[in-house]
Amino acid sequence: MSPLERHELIAPLERVLVVVSHPDDAEFGAGPTIALLVRAGARVDYVVTTDGAKGTEDPSVTPEQLSTTRRAEQRAAADILGVSDIVHLEYPDGYLEPTLELRRDITRQIRRFRPDLVIAQNPQRRLDHNPYIGHPDHLATGEATLASVYPAARDHLNFPELWTDEHLEPWKVRQVLLTGVEEPNLWLDVAETFEAGLAAILAHTSQVDPEDIEERMRERARLVGEPQGIGLAQAFLSIQLT
C-alpha cells in the first residue's frame, strides 16, 4: 500500500466544530490542537453526543450525578482551551448507534455553526494492538459525523425540515480531521500549546489520575512527533472535501 499524501491545515480557517461522544474525548483526542487553533484566531465549538453517565467505577455515584459532574468538567476544560459553545445532545452513554436521528442532530449543528473544519472520532475499530480498541460510542459518533458532513449537511434535500422549518441553510465542510487513527497524514506541532491541553485534560477530575497523566500524554506526543522531526505533536487523518 502506498503512503498517504501528507496534508496540511486548510487556510483560511475561521470556524472549527469538534464532535465527540463524551466529555473529555475532545481533550484527550485533540486538546493541544484545539488550543493551537484558537490561538491562531479560529472559533472552536463542541458537540458532545452522549450524557457521559457511565464512566465511573464508584458504585455510590448515580448516573445523574456523574452526568452533571462531567458536564461541568467539560465546560471547565473548554474554557482552558478557549472553546466557545458546547452543545450536549444527551444521548445515553454506552448505548449510542449511528442512527438517522443522530445524523440529523449532528447535521443540525454543522449547519448552525458552519465550520470550515470538523474534528471527529475515528469510525473504525483499531486492531493494531493499541489498547484503545474503540469505545462503541466513539465509533457511532465518528460514523454519524462523517455521514453528516457528507452528504447530509451539504444537500438541502437531506433532512429537509432543517431547511424548511429551522431555516438552516446547507453547508459544505472543507476539511475533516479524524482522531485515533492507525495511519495519519497530518501532524501538528503542539509544543507551545501542550501545557494548555494537559491542563484541560486535568480539568476532568472524575476521569483522570493526575499522578501519571502528564507523563503519559507527554510521551504520546513525543512518540508521535519524533519521526516527523517535531518535538511534541498530534496526528490526524485529514480528509479534504472539494
Secondary structure, 3 states (H helix, E strand, C coil): CCCCCCCCCCCCCCEEEEEECCCCHHHHHHHHHHHHHHHCCCEEEEEEEECCCCCCCCCCCCHHHHHHHHHHHHHHHHHHHCCCCEEEEEECCCCCCCCHHHHHHHHHHHHHHCCCEEEEECCCCCCCCCCCCCCHHHHHHHHHHHHHHHHHCCCCCCCHHHHHCCCCCCCCCCEEEEECCCCCCEEEECCCCHHHHHHHHHCCCCCCCHHHHHHHHHHHHHHHHHHHCCCCEEEEEEEECC
